[in-house]
């Protein structure tokens, strides 16, 4: 079937279901709540939804530990609710993509329970190894979530590999039967009408043969031996040819530590392309090193270098995925913007990424400027990775400093319930919320933003509508200016008879500004801004402007 690349003309909205909206009053977000808010989602101007996992799960990793790939969790409303949401979304011309999590399953999955009992054909569905002579672990790899990457199973008498939580055993993708299972999953959901998949850590599915010790990485040992492994392209090609090629769908691959050259192996638009877009992490590394838990001061220069690298590197070859927030990182205003200038900096961040070439994704709550959560007690955190970090990392620091690490880095800041109103439970539920609300919901909520014509919410609507109306944003060239400035992000998009100049200030202090040579602002139309006026020669705190020549 022809792949029409419909995703290039749409903006997506990511829903992390248990914190979006509770529709049945039990305290947990669900698909009935999503159905209730479909018109709100459509009002943003988006044309697609990405659902984080909706499948049955014990919930050790908030749904990323799947126990059944071909059903919807009852707490989310089951298959009946999903089909209603899918029908409602399609009726509004909103595409729906699912999270595909096939590097690992839940330890409660039927496959794992049979594998640990050596029941055929499941015996080799997972990566099992005996202890080394003398009782040592099979190799020195680390888990990315907690401790070492091996867990001993008493029933089987061997160790199994888990790159994430202990309860998330890695599948053995070298087993052709496992790859057949993946193709069955893809076809099941595509036949149901789903429009594509976001593929969770898909670059981890091929491990180096023999699983050797990692003698290069001082931490996160093994990462170089299972990321972009030897058979990755082969397996992705098999999934494409054996399932995806028969549907006009899209695929979005999560690629930790991937660079442009490696990404092009999978997403370059030529015969043999197996993935449509890739989630790169470089744009999430402007205030950290390798992981959010190694926190550094925000560097606009680093962010701009990442953006320019991917805009230039994929130009004319492949398509970018654009994002500033998702379920795996703290809130971007608290990271790259300013909570003091929450609305202004939120608008500047929006303008800075929405006019680049690619398909933008907006994460739930991003559009109203939700910020990080600052609990007083580390026990309040739910996330398995966060809890491990507090208990086992930086333990020589004081409790207050260790808690501050969680404030800076925990994924749970992005997982507090969406703030719909200033009323009881922030309008999220009529029951007891499954997780803590951010205390600022009285001021930061959808209802207040709807009532304020100058809100961040309305700015997102205007910016998305403008983006969709300008051919230069989709197909024009990208040119960055002020590369060495740590206070300004300025870039141009040119093509289709249009020229666009995006100017964004990342500073609490006023600064001088002169347009790049060849861009006469007096001849341009100011089509988007976050102040009521635009005096020449200066930029005020977190000011953004978008100029158009047409």
C-alpha positions as CSV (number, residue, x, y, z in Angstrom):
1,X,0.0,0.0,0.0
2,X,1.2,3.5,-0.7
3,X,2.4,5.4,2.3
4,X,1.1,9.0,1.8
5,X,3.2,10.6,4.5
6,X,0.1,12.2,6.0
7,X,2.0,12.8,9.3
8,X,4.0,15.6,7.6
9,X,1.0,17.9,7.7
10,X,-0.1,17.3,11.2
11,X,0.7,18.2,14.8
12,X,0.4,15.5,17.4
13,X,-0.8,15.6,21.0
14,X,0.6,13.0,23.5
15,X,-1.7,11.6,26.1
16,X,-0.3,9.8,29.2
17,X,-3.6,8.2,30.0
18,X,-3.7,7.8,33.8
19,X,-3.1,11.5,34.3
20,X,-5.1,13.1,31.5
21,X,-8.8,13.0,32.6
22,X,-10.8,10.7,34.7
23,X,-14.2,9.9,33.1
24,X,-15.7,7.4,35.6
25,X,-14.7,9.0,39.0
26,X,-12.3,6.3,40.2
27,X,-9.4,8.7,40.4
28,X,-7.4,7.4,37.4
29,X,-7.4,9.0,34.0
30,X,-9.2,6.8,31.4
31,X,-10.4,6.6,27.8
32,X,-13.9,7.9,28.8
33,X,-12.1,11.1,30.0
34,X,-10.2,11.2,26.7
35,X,-13.5,10.9,24.8
36,X,-15.0,13.8,26.8
37,X,-12.0,16.0,25.8
38,X,-11.7,15.1,22.1
39,X,-13.2,18.5,21.1
40,X,-10.7,20.3,23.3
41,X,-7.8,18.3,21.7
42,X,-9.2,19.2,18.2
43,X,-9.4,22.9,19.2
44,X,-5.7,23.0,19.6
45,X,-5.3,22.4,15.9
46,X,-3.7,19.0,16.2
47,X,-4.4,16.2,13.8
48,X,-3.1,13.2,15.8
49,X,-2.9,11.6,19.2
50,X,-0.1,9.5,20.6
51,X,-1.3,7.3,23.5
52,X,1.3,6.1,26.0
53,X,0.5,2.4,26.8
54,X,-3.1,1.5,27.3
55,X,-2.6,-2.2,27.6
56,X,-3.1,-4.4,30.7
57,X,-0.2,-4.0,33.0
58,X,0.8,-4.5,36.6
59,X,1.9,-0.9,36.6
60,X,5.5,-1.3,37.8
61,X,6.6,1.2,35.2
62,X,3.3,2.9,34.7
63,X,2.1,0.8,31.8
64,X,5.5,0.2,30.1
65,X,5.5,-3.3,31.6
66,X,2.9,-4.9,29.4
67,X,1.1,-8.2,30.3
68,X,-1.2,-8.4,27.2
69,X,-0.4,-6.6,23.9
70,X,-3.8,-7.2,22.3
71,X,-6.2,-5.7,24.9
72,X,-6.9,-2.5,26.6
73,X,-6.6,-2.2,30.4
74,X,-9.9,-2.4,32.2
75,X,-9.0,0.7,34.3
76,X,-8.9,2.7,31.1
77,X,-12.3,1.4,30.0
78,X,-11.3,-1.7,28.1
79,X,-11.7,-2.2,24.4
80,X,-15.2,-0.7,24.3
81,X,-13.9,2.6,25.4
82,X,-10.9,2.5,23.1
83,X,-13.0,1.8,20.0
84,X,-15.3,4.7,21.0
85,X,-12.3,7.0,21.3
86,X,-10.8,5.8,18.0
87,X,-14.1,6.3,16.2
88,X,-14.5,9.8,17.8
89,X,-11.0,10.8,16.9
90,X,-11.3,9.7,13.3
91,X,-14.7,11.5,13.0
92,X,-12.7,14.7,13.9
93,X,-9.9,13.9,11.4
94,X,-7.5,13.0,14.3
95,X,-5.2,10.1,13.7
96,X,-4.3,7.7,16.6
97,X,-1.0,6.1,17.2
98,X,-0.2,3.5,19.9
99,X,2.9,2.9,22.0
100,X,4.6,-0.3,20.8
101,X,6.8,-1.6,23.7
102,X,8.6,-4.8,22.4
103,X,12.1,-4.6,23.9
104,X,10.6,-6.1,27.0
105,X,7.3,-7.3,28.6
106,X,6.0,-7.5,32.1
107,X,7.3,-10.4,34.1
108,X,3.6,-11.2,34.5
109,X,3.1,-11.7,30.8
110,X,2.1,-15.2,29.8
111,X,5.1,-15.6,27.6
112,X,7.5,-15.0,30.5
113,X,5.6,-17.2,32.9
114,X,5.9,-20.0,30.4
115,X,9.5,-19.2,29.5
116,X,10.6,-19.5,33.1
117,X,9.0,-23.0,33.2
118,X,10.7,-23.9,29.9
119,X,7.3,-24.5,28.2
120,X,7.7,-24.6,24.4
121,X,7.7,-22.6,22.3
122,X,8.3,-19.9,24.9
123,X,11.6,-21.3,26.4
124,X,13.8,-18.8,24.4
125,X,11.4,-15.9,24.2
126,X,13.6,-14.1,26.7
127,X,17.3,-13.7,27.3
128,X,18.4,-16.3,29.8
129,X,21.9,-17.1,30.9
130,X,23.4,-19.3,33.6
131,X,25.6,-17.9,36.3
132,X,29.3,-17.6,35.5
133,X,31.6,-20.2,37.0
134,X,31.8,-19.3,40.7
135,X,28.3,-17.8,40.7
136,X,28.9,-14.4,39.0
137,X,26.4,-12.5,36.9
138,X,26.4,-13.4,33.2
139,X,28.0,-10.1,32.3
140,X,28.6,-6.6,33.8
141,X,25.8,-4.7,32.2
142,X,23.8,-2.2,34.2
143,X,20.0,-1.7,34.2
144,X,19.0,1.8,33.3
145,X,16.4,1.8,36.1
146,X,17.7,-0.2,39.0
147,X,21.0,-2.0,39.8
148,X,22.5,-4.6,37.5
149,X,20.8,-5.9,34.4
150,X,20.4,-9.5,35.5
151,X,17.9,-11.1,37.9
152,X,18.1,-14.7,39.1
153,X,14.9,-16.7,38.6
154,X,14.6,-19.5,41.2
155,X,12.1,-21.5,39.2
156,X,14.2,-21.7,36.0
157,X,17.5,-21.6,37.8
158,X,19.0,-19.0,35.5
159,X,19.4,-15.2,35.2
160,X,17.3,-13.1,32.8
161,X,18.2,-9.8,31.3
162,X,16.3,-6.7,32.2
163,X,17.6,-3.4,30.9
164,X,14.9,-1.5,32.8
165,X,13.0,-2.6,36.0
166,X,13.4,-6.1,37.4
167,X,9.8,-6.8,36.4
168,X,10.6,-5.9,32.7
169,X,12.5,-8.9,31.2
170,X,14.0,-8.2,27.8
171,X,12.6,-10.2,24.9
172,X,14.9,-12.3,22.8
173,X,14.4,-10.6,19.4
174,X,16.9,-13.0,17.8
175,X,14.3,-15.7,18.2
176,X,12.2,-15.6,14.9
177,X,9.1,-16.6,16.9
178,X,9.3,-13.4,18.9
179,X,9.6,-11.4,15.7
180,X,6.4,-13.1,14.5
181,X,4.7,-12.1,17.7
182,X,5.6,-8.5,17.0
183,X,4.2,-8.6,13.5
184,X,0.9,-10.1,14.9
185,X,0.7,-7.2,17.4
186,X,1.2,-4.6,14.6
187,X,-1.4,-6.2,12.4
188,X,-3.9,-6.6,15.2
189,X,-4.0,-2.8,16.0
190,X,-3.7,-1.7,12.4
191,X,-6.6,-3.9,11.4
192,X,-8.6,-2.3,14.3
193,X,-8.0,1.1,12.6
194,X,-5.0,2.5,14.5
195,X,-2.8,4.8,12.3
196,X,0.7,3.9,13.5
197,X,3.0,3.4,16.4
198,X,5.6,5.1,18.6
199,X,8.1,2.4,19.1
200,X,9.6,2.4,22.6
201,X,13.4,2.1,22.9
202,X,13.2,0.1,19.6
203,X,17.0,0.7,19.0
204,X,17.7,-1.7,22.0
205,X,16.1,-4.8,20.5
206,X,19.3,-6.3,19.0
207,X,22.0,-7.1,21.5
208,X,25.6,-7.8,20.5
209,X,26.1,-11.5,20.0
210,X,27.6,-13.3,23.0
211,X,26.6,-10.5,25.4
212,X,30.2,-9.6,26.2
213,X,31.3,-7.5,29.1
214,X,31.3,-3.7,28.5
215,X,34.9,-2.5,29.0
216,X,34.3,1.0,27.8
217,X,31.4,2.6,29.6
218,X,32.1,3.6,33.3
219,X,28.4,3.7,33.9
220,X,25.3,2.4,32.1
221,X,27.5,-0.5,31.2
222,X,26.3,-2.4,28.1
223,X,24.6,0.5,26.4
224,X,27.1,0.5,23.6
225,X,26.5,-3.2,23.1
226,X,22.7,-3.2,22.8
227,X,21.9,0.2,21.4
228,X,21.8,0.1,17.5
229,X,22.8,-3.5,17.7
230,X,24.0,-5.7,14.8
231,X,20.6,-6.9,13.6
232,X,18.5,-3.8,14.3
233,X,18.0,-2.8,10.6
234,X,17.3,-6.4,9.7
235,X,14.6,-6.7,12.3
236,X,13.0,-3.3,11.5
237,X,13.0,-4.3,7.9
238,X,11.2,-7.5,8.7
239,X,8.6,-5.7,10.7
240,X,8.1,-3.2,7.8
241,X,7.9,-5.8,5.1
242,X,5.9,-8.3,7.2
243,X,3.2,-5.9,8.5
244,X,3.7,-2.1,8.2
245,X,4.1,-2.0,4.4
246,X,0.5,-3.1,3.9
247,X,-1.0,-0.1,5.7
248,X,-0.9,3.7,5.2
249,X,0.5,4.1,8.7
250,X,3.4,6.0,10.4
251,X,6.1,4.9,12.7
252,X,8.0,6.9,15.2
253,X,11.1,5.3,16.8
254,X,12.6,6.2,20.2
255,X,16.4,6.3,19.7
256,X,18.4,7.0,22.8
257,X,21.9,8.3,22.1
258,X,21.3,8.3,18.4
259,X,22.9,10.8,16.0
260,X,22.0,12.0,12.6
261,X,24.2,9.5,10.7
262,X,22.7,6.5,12.5
263,X,19.2,7.8,12.3
264,X,19.4,8.1,8.5
265,X,20.0,4.3,8.3
266,X,16.4,3.9,9.3
267,X,14.5,7.0,8.3
268,X,16.2,8.3,5.1
269,X,13.5,8.6,2.4
270,X,14.7,6.1,-0.1
271,X,14.0,2.5,-0.9
272,X,14.6,0.5,2.3
273,X,13.3,3.1,4.7
274,X,11.8,1.3,7.7
275,X,10.9,4.1,10.1
276,X,9.2,7.4,9.4
277,X,10.6,9.6,12.2
278,X,12.9,9.2,15.1
279,X,12.9,10.6,18.6
280,X,16.3,12.0,19.3
281,X,17.4,13.0,22.7
282,X,19.9,15.8,21.9
283,X,17.2,18.5,22.3
284,X,16.6,17.2,25.8
285,X,20.3,17.6,26.8
286,X,20.6,21.3,27.1
287,X,20.6,21.2,30.9
288,X,22.0,17.8,31.6
289,X,24.7,15.3,30.6
290,X,23.5,11.9,29.3
291,X,20.7,11.7,31.8
292,X,18.4,14.2,33.5
293,X,19.9,13.2,36.8
294,X,23.3,14.8,35.9
295,X,21.9,18.3,36.0
296,X,23.8,21.3,34.5
297,X,22.7,24.9,34.0
298,X,20.5,25.4,30.9
299,X,22.6,26.2,27.8
300,X,20.7,27.8,24.9
301,X,23.8,27.4,22.8
302,X,23.7,23.6,23.3
303,X,19.9,23.5,22.5
304,X,20.4,25.5,19.3
305,X,23.3,23.3,18.2
306,X,21.1,20.2,18.5
307,X,18.3,21.8,16.6
308,X,20.5,23.1,13.8
309,X,22.3,19.7,13.6
310,X,19.0,17.8,13.0
311,X,17.4,20.5,10.8
312,X,20.5,20.6,8.5
313,X,21.3,16.9,8.8
314,X,17.9,15.7,7.7
315,X,17.1,18.4,5.2
316,X,16.1,16.9,1.9
317,X,16.7,13.4,3.2
318,X,14.4,12.6,6.1
319,X,11.7,14.1,8.4
320,X,12.2,15.5,11.9
321,X,10.1,14.8,14.9
322,X,9.9,18.0,17.0
323,X,9.2,18.1,20.8
324,X,10.0,19.8,24.0
325,X,8.2,17.6,26.5
326,X,7.0,14.1,27.0
327,X,6.3,11.6,29.8
328,X,10.0,10.8,30.3
329,X,11.3,14.3,31.2
330,X,10.5,17.1,33.6
331,X,8.4,20.1,32.5
332,X,10.2,22.3,29.9
333,X,9.3,25.7,31.4
334,X,11.0,24.6,34.6
335,X,14.0,23.4,32.6
336,X,14.6,25.7,29.7
337,X,12.2,28.6,30.5
338,X,11.4,30.5,33.7
339,X,8.7,29.8,36.2
340,X,8.8,33.5,37.1
341,X,8.0,34.3,33.5
342,X,5.9,31.2,33.0
343,X,3.6,32.4,30.3
344,X,6.1,34.5,28.4
345,X,8.8,31.8,28.4
346,X,6.2,29.1,27.5
347,X,5.3,31.1,24.4
348,X,8.9,31.6,23.5
349,X,9.6,27.9,23.8
350,X,6.6,27.2,21.6
351,X,7.6,29.6,18.9
352,X,11.2,28.3,19.0
353,X,10.3,24.7,18.0
354,X,6.9,24.9,16.3
355,X,8.3,26.6,13.1
356,X,11.1,24.2,12.5
357,X,10.7,21.5,9.8
358,X,9.2,18.3,11.1
359,X,6.1,17.0,12.9
360,X,5.6,18.7,16.2
361,X,4.4,16.9,19.3
362,X,2.7,18.7,22.2
363,X,2.6,16.8,25.6
364,X,-0.5,17.1,27.7
365,X,-0.4,20.1,30.0
366,X,2.4,21.7,27.9
367,X,-0.1,23.9,26.2
368,X,-1.2,25.5,29.5
369,X,2.3,25.8,31.0
370,X,2.3,23.2,33.6
371,X,5.5,23.2,35.6
372,X,7.6,20.9,37.8
373,X,6.3,19.4,41.0
374,X,8.2,19.9,44.2
375,X,7.1,17.4,46.9
376,X,8.4,17.7,50.4
377,X,9.0,14.0,50.8
378,X,10.8,11.6,48.4
379,X,8.3,8.9,49.4
380,X,5.6,10.8,47.4
381,X,7.3,9.9,44.1
382,X,5.7,7.0,42.2
383,X,8.3,6.4,39.4
384,X,10.5,3.3,39.8
385,X,13.5,5.1,38.3
386,X,13.1,8.1,40.6
387,X,12.8,5.9,43.7
388,X,16.0,4.0,42.8
389,X,17.9,7.3,42.2
390,X,17.0,8.6,45.7
391,X,17.8,5.3,47.5
392,X,21.0,4.3,45.6
393,X,22.6,7.3,43.9
394,X,24.3,10.4,45.4
395,X,23.7,8.9,48.8
396,X,26.6,10.8,50.3
397,X,24.7,14.1,49.8
398,X,22.3,15.4,52.4
399,X,18.6,14.4,52.1
400,X,17.7,17.9,51.0
401,X,20.2,17.8,48.2
402,X,19.1,14.4,47.1
403,X,15.5,15.6,47.1
404,X,16.6,18.6,45.0
405,X,18.0,16.1,42.4
406,X,14.5,14.6,42.1
407,X,12.9,18.0,41.7
408,X,15.3,18.7,38.8
409,X,15.1,15.4,37.1
410,X,12.2,13.1,38.0
411,X,9.8,12.0,35.3
412,X,7.0,12.3,37.8
413,X,6.9,16.1,37.3
414,X,5.4,15.4,33.9
415,X,3.0,12.8,35.3
416,X,0.9,14.8,37.8
417,X,-2.8,15.0,36.7
418,X,-3.7,17.6,34.0
419,X,-5.1,20.7,35.7
420,X,-8.5,21.4,34.1
421,X,-10.0,23.8,36.6
422,X,-9.3,25.6,39.9
423,X,-12.0,23.5,41.6
424,X,-11.8,20.4,43.7
425,X,-9.2,17.9,42.4
426,X,-8.3,20.4,39.7
427,X,-11.3,19.1,37.7
428,X,-9.3,15.9,36.9
429,X,-11.6,13.6,38.9
430,X,-14.5,13.4,41.2
431,X,-12.7,10.7,43.2
432,X,-9.4,10.6,44.9
433,X,-6.6,11.2,42.4
434,X,-4.3,8.3,41.8
435,X,-1.3,10.7,42.2
436,X,-0.6,14.1,43.7
437,X,-1.7,17.3,42.1
438,X,0.7,20.1,41.4
439,X,-0.2,22.7,44.0
440,X,-0.3,25.5,41.5
441,X,-3.4,24.2,39.8
442,X,-5.5,27.1,41.3
443,X,-3.6,29.5,38.9
444,X,-2.5,27.1,36.2
445,X,-5.4,25.3,34.6
446,X,-7.3,25.0,31.3
447,X,-10.4,26.9,32.4
448,X,-8.3,30.0,33.4
449,X,-6.4,29.7,30.2
450,X,-9.6,29.5,28.1
451,X,-10.9,32.7,29.8
452,X,-7.7,34.7,29.1
453,X,-7.2,35.7,25.5
454,X,-3.5,36.3,26.2
455,X,-2.9,32.8,27.7
456,X,-0.3,30.3,26.6
457,X,-3.2,28.0,25.5
458,X,-4.5,30.5,23.0
459,X,-0.9,31.2,21.9
460,X,-0.4,27.5,21.1
461,X,-3.7,27.6,19.0
462,X,-2.5,30.6,17.1
463,X,1.0,29.3,16.6
464,X,-0.2,25.9,15.3
465,X,-2.8,27.5,13.0
466,X,-0.1,29.8,11.6
467,X,2.3,26.9,11.1
468,X,-0.3,24.9,9.3
469,X,-1.0,27.9,6.9
470,X,2.6,28.5,5.8
471,X,4.0,26.2,3.1
472,X,7.5,27.5,4.0
473,X,7.3,25.8,7.4
474,X,6.8,22.4,5.8
475,X,9.1,22.6,2.8
476,X,11.4,25.6,3.2
477,X,15.1,25.8,4.1
478,X,16.4,26.4,7.6
479,X,19.0,29.0,8.4
480,X,20.1,29.7,12.0
481,X,21.6,33.0,13.1
482,X,23.4,34.2,16.3
483,X,24.9,30.7,16.9
484,X,27.1,32.0,19.7
485,X,24.4,33.9,21.6
486,X,23.3,32.4,24.9
487,X,20.3,34.7,25.1
488,X,18.7,34.6,21.6
489,X,17.4,31.9,19.2
490,X,16.9,33.3,15.7
491,X,16.3,31.3,12.6
492,X,14.7,31.7,9.1
493,X,12.6,29.4,7.0
494,X,12.5,30.2,3.3
495,X,10.6,28.7,0.4
496,X,7.4,28.5,-1.5
497,X,7.6,32.3,-2.0
498,X,7.7,33.0,1.7
499,X,10.3,34.0,4.2
500,X,9.8,33.5,7.9
501,X,12.0,34.9,10.7
502,X,11.6,33.5,14.2
503,X,13.1,35.6,17.0
504,X,13.1,34.2,20.6
505,X,14.7,35.8,23.7
506,X,15.8,33.4,26.4
507,X,16.7,35.9,29.1
508,X,15.1,37.7,32.0
509,X,17.0,40.8,31.0
510,X,16.3,43.2,28.2
511,X,18.7,42.8,25.3
512,X,19.6,44.6,22.1
513,X,18.5,43.0,18.8
514,X,19.3,43.8,15.2
515,X,17.7,41.7,12.4
516,X,20.1,39.6,10.3
517,X,21.3,41.2,7.1
518,X,18.8,41.0,4.3
519,X,15.8,40.8,6.6
520,X,14.1,44.3,6.5
521,X,11.6,44.1,9.4
522,X,9.8,47.2,8.1
523,X,8.8,45.3,5.0
524,X,7.6,42.3,7.0
525,X,4.3,41.4,8.7
526,X,4.5,40.5,12.4
527,X,2.3,37.4,12.5
528,X,3.0,36.2,16.0
529,X,4.2,37.8,19.2
530,X,4.0,37.5,23.0
531,X,4.0,41.2,23.8
532,X,1.3,43.7,22.7
533,X,3.9,45.8,20.8
534,X,7.3,45.2,19.1
535,X,9.7,48.1,19.5
536,X,12.7,47.9,17.2
537,X,16.2,47.4,18.4
538,X,15.5,45.4,21.6
539,X,14.0,42.3,23.0
540,X,12.3,42.2,26.4
541,X,12.3,39.2,28.9
542,X,11.4,36.0,27.0
543,X,10.0,37.9,24.1
544,X,9.2,36.1,20.8
545,X,8.3,37.4,17.4
546,X,7.6,35.7,14.1
547,X,7.9,37.9,11.0
548,X,6.6,37.0,7.5
549,X,7.6,38.2,4.1
550,X,5.2,36.9,1.4
